[in-house]
Amino acid sequence: MHGFALILLVLGFGGIGWMVARARAARFAKPVTAAQRPNSLPGQHGWHMAIWIAAPALVFLAAWSLTSPALVRESVLATPAAARLPGPGFERSAILAEARALASGDAYGAFNPQAEVLAPAYGAAQARYDWIGTALALLLAFAGGAYAFTRIRPDFRARTKVERAVMLALLVASLIAILTTLGIFLSLVVESVRFFRIVPVTDFLLGTHWSPQVIRASDPGATLGAVPLFWGTFFIGAVIAMIVAIPFGLMSAIYLTQYAKPAVRKWMKPILEILAGVPTVVYGYFAALTVGPAIRDVAVMLGMPFASSESALAAGLVMGVMIIPFVSSMADDSIAAVPQSMRDGSLAMGATTSETIAKVLLPAALPGVVAGVLLAVSRAIGETMIVVMAASGAASITLNPFESTTTVTKQIVDLLTGEAEFDSPKTLAAFALGLTLFAITFLLNVVALRVVKRYREAYE
């Protein structure tokens, strides 16, 4: 049976078990005396049975999906049709992959004739193990349901069991998030260590020349200096974009919370937040096809005849527009959360509305505002599509926003989409760039948390 259909079947059995357990528990839901009062509600008994039906079967299916391909492969290799296969290696794996594609219907022909010979054996083995997995999953579902059905009694603490199952699910979800982050970090560290064995750390972090296309074997660090990349990232994402995002985002939040009428706020706030849902590739097209040429024309008018449409200003302006909702939304919520008594007290002392905003509301809401700015900076530093489509690939250190520059994310894309070997300095440099960017973002978070903590203590 197909995996998705089997999952739906198991969930359907879980739903049936929920109804059966709930109906059975409803019989003793109305006690005659206080001593006969059941410990849990009928719905909690239903969820207990549904969990025992679905959870073991779904866990087994997840494990089976990881182990069954190896079992199918070994079964195919044990057939007489696999006697003429070459020894373990790339060629054998390619033939088996073609046979698997033919058996599953994903391909209609094979480059190697041996794959066509193995396809029937592959299909038979796959069908056999699919039925085995289906039978075991359904057996687990029925066994779990039978066990849960025998536990339906007035004194059974189904509520406690269900709450523990929910807590376990939440713990697993948290661990998955933590382990995923840890795995990403460790993968960056491992590959970066390989890179720094080839290129000295000082050459990479302090070098001012970036040209991975002309790496010299005698001195690879001479052309892999990352300072221009980090300067371009800082210049575009943390200077130009923030010059756009912070004033407009903060002023829009102040207007919506302090000056706008409820009817105006009701439709303006959702429209502003729509900007956060626009795909970044759309912003990239807008920057490359509209903003970039317009900025180039302005640069030509200012006396720069060789100006390019791929400029730091084009990418930074569009990136700033993209992250306005991050600043605005966080500042809006923070200002709205300031106690009304502080605002009323300031106005009662004779302060104007603008003075109250500048000297009372904004300092009190500063932790949320800082959090929004930090979120916006992190979003801008890690942005890829806009800089890929609007910024240049030329690494340069410049203060002229009309000139071309590049960013770390743009270079990571270029390095990992080329044809260089995976263990070459050019490819491994992408992991070193990612690790350094991760460290910079982490330090920004630490600084922002200290600022937030300081002002929170002052206003609590």
C-alpha positions in Angstrom: 0.0 0.0 0.0 1.2 3.5 -0.8 2.8 5.2 2.2 0.5 8.3 2.2 -2.6 6.1 1.8 -1.4 3.9 4.7 -0.9 6.9 6.9 -4.4 8.1 6.2 -5.7 4.7 7.0 -4.0 4.6 10.3 -5.3 8.1 11.2 -8.8 6.9 10.1 -8.5 4.0 12.5 -7.4 6.4 15.2 -10.6 8.5 14.6 -12.7 5.4 14.8 -11.0 4.4 18.0 -11.6 7.9 19.4 -15.4 7.6 18.8 -15.6 4.0 20.1 -13.7 4.9 23.3 -15.7 8.1 23.8 -19.0 6.2 23.4 -17.9 3.5 25.9 -16.7 6.1 28.4 -19.9 8.1 28.1 -21.8 5.2 29.8 -20.2 5.9 33.1 -20.0 9.7 32.6 -23.1 10.3 34.8 -22.4 8.7 38.2 -25.1 7.7 40.6 -23.0 8.6 43.7 -20.0 10.7 44.2 -17.8 7.7 44.8 -18.6 6.5 41.2 -17.5 9.8 39.6 -15.1 9.0 36.7 -11.6 10.3 36.8 -11.5 11.5 33.2 -14.0 12.9 30.6 -15.2 10.7 27.7 -13.2 12.8 25.2 -10.0 12.1 27.1 -10.6 8.4 27.0 -11.1 8.8 23.3 -7.9 10.7 22.8 -6.0 8.0 24.8 -7.3 5.3 22.5 -6.6 7.3 19.4 -3.0 7.9 20.5 -2.4 4.2 21.2 -3.8 3.4 17.7 -1.9 6.0 15.7 1.3 6.7 17.5 3.0 3.2 17.5 1.9 2.6 13.8 3.2 6.0 12.7 6.5 5.6 14.5 6.9 2.1 12.9 6.2 3.5 9.4 8.8 6.2 9.9 11.4 3.7 10.9 10.3 1.2 8.2 10.6 3.9 5.5 14.3 4.3 6.5 15.1 0.6 6.7 13.0 -1.0 3.9 15.1 0.4 1.0 18.1 -1.4 2.2 16.1 -4.6 2.7 14.7 -4.3 -0.8 18.2 -3.8 -2.2 19.6 -6.8 -0.5 16.7 -8.9 -1.6 17.3 -7.9 -5.2 21.1 -8.5 -5.0 20.3 -12.1 -3.8 18.3 -12.9 -6.9 19.9 -14.8 -9.9 19.2 -11.8 -12.1 21.8 -9.8 -10.1 24.6 -12.3 -10.6 26.1 -10.3 -13.5 26.2 -7.0 -11.7 29.6 -5.3 -11.3 31.2 -5.1 -7.9 30.2 -2.5 -5.2 30.7 1.0 -6.5 29.1 3.8 -8.5 28.2 1.7 -11.5 26.2 -0.9 -9.4 24.4 1.9 -7.6 23.5 3.6 -10.9 22.1 0.3 -12.3 20.1 -0.3 -9.1 18.8 3.2 -9.2 17.6 2.8 -12.8 15.9 -0.5 -11.9 14.1 1.1 -9.0 12.9 3.9 -11.2 11.6 1.4 -13.8 9.9 -0.7 -11.1 8.2 2.3 -9.6 7.1 3.8 -12.9 9.2 6.9 -12.6 11.1 6.1 -15.8 10.1 4.4 -19.0 13.6 3.3 -20.2 17.0 2.6 -18.9 20.5 3.5 -20.1 21.9 0.1 -18.9 20.2 -3.1 -20.1 20.9 -4.8 -16.8 18.5 -2.3 -15.1 15.7 -3.6 -17.3 16.5 -7.2 -16.3 16.5 -6.2 -12.6 13.3 -4.1 -12.7 10.9 -7.1 -12.3 12.9 -8.4 -9.3 13.0 -4.9 -7.8 9.2 -4.5 -8.3 8.5 -7.8 -6.7 10.8 -7.2 -3.7 9.4 -3.7 -3.2 5.8 -5.0 -3.3 6.6 -7.7 -0.8 8.2 -5.4 1.7 5.4 -2.9 1.2 2.9 -5.5 2.2 5.0 -6.6 5.2 5.2 -3.0 6.4 1.5 -2.5 5.9 0.7 -5.7 7.8 3.0 -4.8 10.7 1.7 -1.2 10.9 -1.9 -2.4 11.0 -1.1 -5.1 13.6 0.5 -2.4 15.8 -2.5 -0.2 15.4 -5.0 -2.9 16.3 -2.8 -4.1 19.2 -2.6 -0.5 20.6 -6.3 0.0 20.2 -7.1 -3.3 22.0 -4.8 -2.3 24.8 -6.4 1.1 25.2 -9.9 -0.4 25.0 -9.2 -2.6 28.0 -8.1 0.5 30.0 -11.5 2.3 29.7 -12.7 2.3 33.3 -14.1 4.9 35.6 -10.9 4.9 37.7 -8.5 5.1 34.8 -6.6 8.4 34.6 -6.8 8.9 30.9 -6.4 12.7 31.3 -3.0 12.3 32.8 -1.9 9.8 30.1 -3.0 12.1 27.3 -1.3 15.2 28.9 1.9 13.2 29.2 1.7 12.2 25.6 1.1 15.8 24.5 4.1 16.9 26.7 6.2 14.2 25.0 5.2 15.3 21.6 6.1 18.9 22.5 9.4 17.8 23.9 10.2 15.9 20.7 9.3 18.9 18.6 11.6 21.1 20.7 14.4 18.6 20.5 14.0 18.4 16.7 14.4 22.1 16.4 17.4 22.2 18.7 19.1 19.2 17.1 18.5 20.7 13.6 20.2 23.9 14.7 23.0 22.0 16.3 23.4 19.9 13.1 23.6 23.0 10.9 26.2 24.5 13.2 28.3 21.3 13.4 28.2 20.8 9.6 29.4 24.4 9.2 32.2 23.9 11.7 33.4 20.6 10.2 33.6 21.9 6.7 35.1 25.2 7.9 37.9 23.4 9.8 38.8 21.7 6.5 38.8 25.1 4.8 41.0 26.7 7.4 43.5 23.8 7.1 44.1 25.1 3.6 43.6 28.8 4.1 44.9 30.5 7.2 42.2 32.2 9.4 44.0 35.5 9.3 44.1 35.5 5.5 40.4 34.8 5.3 39.2 37.3 7.9 41.7 40.1 7.2 42.3 39.7 3.5 41.0 42.5 1.2 41.1 40.6 -2.1 38.3 38.2 -3.0 38.7 36.3 -6.3 38.0 32.6 -5.9 38.2 32.0 -9.7 42.0 32.5 -9.7 43.1 30.6 -6.6 46.8 29.9 -6.6 47.9 26.5 -5.3 51.0 28.0 -3.6 49.0 30.6 -1.7 45.2 30.0 -1.8 44.6 32.6 1.0 45.9 35.5 -1.2 42.6 35.5 -3.2 40.1 34.5 -0.5 40.1 37.5 1.7 36.5 38.0 2.9 36.6 41.6 4.1 35.0 43.0 0.9 32.2 40.5 1.3 31.4 41.4 4.9 31.7 45.1 4.1 29.2 44.6 1.2 26.8 42.7 3.5 27.1 45.3 6.2 26.8 48.2 3.7 23.7 46.9 1.9 21.9 45.1 4.8 22.8 47.0 7.9 23.3 50.6 6.5 21.2 51.2 3.4 18.4 48.9 4.3 18.2 50.1 7.9 18.2 53.7 6.8 15.0 52.9 4.9 13.4 50.4 7.3 14.0 51.9 10.8 12.6 55.4 10.2 9.6 54.3 8.0 8.8 51.3 10.2 9.1 53.2 13.5 7.1 56.2 12.2 4.4 54.0 10.8 4.1 52.2 14.1 3.8 55.5 16.0 1.2 56.8 13.6 -0.9 53.6 13.8 -0.8 53.4 17.6 -1.0 57.1 18.6 -2.6 59.1 15.8 -4.6 56.8 13.5 -8.3 56.4 14.0 -9.4 52.8 14.7 -11.1 52.5 11.3 -7.8 53.6 9.6 -5.7 51.3 11.7 -8.0 48.4 10.9 -7.1 48.4 7.2 -3.7 50.1 7.2 -2.0 47.6 9.5 -2.9 44.5 7.4 -1.9 46.2 4.2 1.5 47.1 5.7 2.1 43.6 6.9 1.3 42.2 3.4 4.9 43.3 2.5 6.2 40.6 4.8 4.4 37.9 2.8 5.6 39.0 -0.7 8.1 36.3 -2.0 11.7 37.6 -2.0 12.1 36.7 -5.7 9.4 39.3 -6.5 11.4 41.9 -4.6 14.4 40.7 -6.6 12.6 41.2 -9.9 11.5 44.6 -8.8 15.0 45.6 -7.8 16.6 44.3 -11.0 14.0 45.5 -13.5 12.7 48.8 -12.0 14.8 50.2 -9.1 18.2 49.3 -10.5 17.7 51.0 -13.9 16.2 54.0 -12.2 19.1 54.4 -9.9 21.5 54.0 -12.8 19.8 56.9 -14.6 20.1 59.0 -11.5 23.8 58.2 -11.2 24.3 59.2 -14.9 22.6 62.5 -14.2 24.9 63.0 -11.3 28.0 62.7 -13.6 28.8 58.9 -13.4 28.5 57.8 -17.0 29.7 54.2 -16.3 27.2 53.5 -13.5 25.7 50.1 -13.4 22.1 49.0 -12.6 23.6 46.5 -10.2 24.4 48.7 -7.3 24.4 48.6 -3.5 21.7 51.3 -3.4 19.3 49.3 -5.6 19.6 46.2 -3.4 19.6 48.1 -0.1 16.5 50.2 -0.9 14.4 47.2 -1.9 15.7 45.2 1.0 14.7 48.1 3.3 11.2 48.1 1.9 11.0 44.4 2.4 11.9 44.5 6.1 9.7 47.5 7.1 7.0 45.2 8.4 9.5 43.5 10.8 10.3 46.8 12.4 6.8 48.2 12.3 5.0 45.2 13.7 7.4 44.7 16.6 7.4 48.5 17.4 3.6 48.6 17.1 3.1 45.8 19.6 5.7 47.2 22.0 4.2 50.7 22.0 0.7 49.4 22.4 1.8 47.3 25.4 3.0 50.3 27.3 0.6 50.9 30.2 -2.0 53.6 29.5 -1.3 55.1 32.9 2.2 56.2 31.8 0.8 57.9 28.7 -2.0 59.6 30.7 0.4 60.7 33.5 2.7 62.3 30.9 -0.2 64.2 29.3 -1.6 65.2 32.7 1.8 66.8 33.6 1.4 69.1 30.5 3.5 67.2 28.0 2.4 67.3 24.4 1.6 64.1 22.4 4.9 64.2 20.6 6.8 64.8 23.9 5.0 61.8 25.5 5.9 59.6 22.5 9.6 60.7 22.5 10.2 60.7 26.3 7.8 58.1 27.7 6.4 55.7 25.2 9.5 55.0 23.1 11.9 54.5 26.0 9.4 52.2 27.7 8.9 50.2 24.4 12.6 50.2 23.6 13.1 46.4 24.3 10.5 45.5 21.6 11.8 48.1 19.2 15.3 46.8 19.6 14.0 43.2 19.0 12.3 44.3 15.9 15.4 46.1 14.6 17.5 43.0 15.4 15.1 40.8 13.6 15.2 43.1 10.6 19.0 43.3 10.6 19.2 39.5 10.8 16.7 39.2 7.9 18.6 41.7 5.8 22.0 40.1 6.4 20.7 36.7 5.4 18.7 37.8 2.4 19.8 36.1 -0.8 17.4 36.5 -3.8 17.4 40.3 -3.8 21.2 40.6 -3.7 21.5 37.7 -6.3 19.3 39.6 -8.7 20.2 43.2 -7.9 23.7 43.3 -6.5 26.9 42.6 -8.4 29.3 39.7 -8.0 32.3 42.0 -7.9 33.8 42.3 -4.4 34.8 45.8 -3.5 35.1 48.1 -0.5 33.4 51.3 -1.3 31.3 54.0 0.4 29.6 55.0 -2.9 26.1 53.4 -3.0 26.0 53.8 -6.8 28.9 51.4 -7.2 28.6 47.6 -7.5 29.4 45.4 -4.5 28.5 41.9 -3.3 27.5 40.2 -0.2 28.3 37.0 1.7 25.0 35.2 0.6 25.6 36.1 -3.0 29.0 34.6 -2.9 27.8 31.4 -1.1 25.3 30.9 -4.0 28.0 31.4 -6.6 30.5 29.1 -4.8 28.0 26.2 -4.3 26.5 26.3 -7.8 29.8 26.1 -9.7 31.5 23.0 -11.0 34.4 23.0 -8.6 35.2 19.9 -6.6 33.5 19.7 -3.2 36.8 19.6 -1.3 38.4 22.5 -3.1 39.1 25.8 -1.3 36.7 27.5 -3.6 33.7 25.3 -2.4 34.8 25.0 1.2 35.0 28.8 1.4 31.2 28.9 1.3 31.0 27.0 4.6 33.6 29.4 6.2 31.5 32.3 5.1 28.3 30.8 6.5 30.0 30.1 9.8 31.3 33.6 10.1 27.9 35.0 9.2 26.4 32.8 11.9 28.8 34.0 14.5 28.1 37.7 13.6 24.4 37.1 13.9 24.8 35.4 17.2 26.9 38.3 18.6 24.2 40.7 17.4 21.6 38.7 19.3 23.8 38.7 22.5 24.2 42.5 22.3 20.5 43.1 21.7 19.5 40.9 24.6 21.8 42.8 26.9 20.2 46.1 25.8 16.7 44.7 26.2 17.5 43.4 29.7 18.9 46.7 30.8 15.9 48.8 29.7 13.4 46.2 30.9 14.8 46.4 34.4 14.6 50.2 34.2 10.9 50.2 33.4 9.5 47.2 35.4 
